[in-house]
């Protein structure tokens, strides 16, 4: 097994794992569904394609800097007919979209070295533009730190680790809590996620 390390340090990021009609919250660290979706997009996969090979990869996140929680407002509308331009006030709603400012993370992905090298290449030469949760939040230029012959925990305790940094690690054993960000399908017609267990430690 090898480790692919990703620097996630763009000025604005959004990692929502809970979708509500009006409000779009964000988690305080990158979600697995967000990272795997970014990789699938870089490889040029359509939303209908199978992603089980990517979803099976183990992931952990080191929180280097929490950043600041911010929000903006969005006016949206509900149309019964997409061609109907006559939108009434009762069909409008004002929502809140939350995001992180100036946050910094190190993401570690564990897998076979050949597969991780292919992923690293595609992230450096993506088939589609890459974003961190929203189309207005492009990735940072130094996204790919490299592929290393290390264990996931040792990797995150090196490469710039400082005492007190928190690590959110995927585990098959007893963990701290379950999170629903294990992607199954990104198909617009049947988006699906499952729960996975995480362990939080320093």
RAJORA-V100073 format. One line per field, one symbol per residue. ss: DSSP state (A for helix, B for strand, O for the rest). phi: phi as a letter, one per 30 degrees, with the letter a starting at -180 (. if undefined). psi: psi as a letter, one per 30 degrees, with the letter a starting at -180 (. if undefined). A space follows every 50 residues. Layout:
ss=???
phi=???
psi=???
This chain:
ss=OBBBBBBBOOOBBOOOOOBOOOBBOOOOOOOAAAAAAAAAAAOOOOOOOO OAAAAOOBBBBBBBBOOBBBBBBBBBBOOOOOOOOOOOAAABBBBBBBBB BOOBBBBBBBBOAAAAAAAAAAAAOOOOOOBOOOOOOBOOOOOBBBBBOO OAAAAAOOOOOOOOOBBBBBOOOOOOBBBBBBBBBOOOOOOBBBBBBBBB BO
phi=.bbccbdcbdebbbbdcbccdccbdbdcaddddddddddddddidddddd bdddddddbbbccdadibdbbbcbcbbccdbdddcdcdedccbcccccac chdbbcccbcadedddddddddddbddbdcbcjbddcddddceddkcbdb dddddddchjdbejddbccdbccdbdacbcbddcaceedadbbcdbcbbc ac
psi=llkkkkkjgleklkikgjkleekjlklglkleeeeeeeeeeefgklfflk geeeffkkklkkjekfakklllkkkllkkejffjfjklefgllklkjklk khlklkkkkkakeeeeeeeeeeefikflkklielfgilllfhejflkkil leeeeffahgkkkfkkkjkkkfakaelkkigjkekgkefhkkllllklkk l.
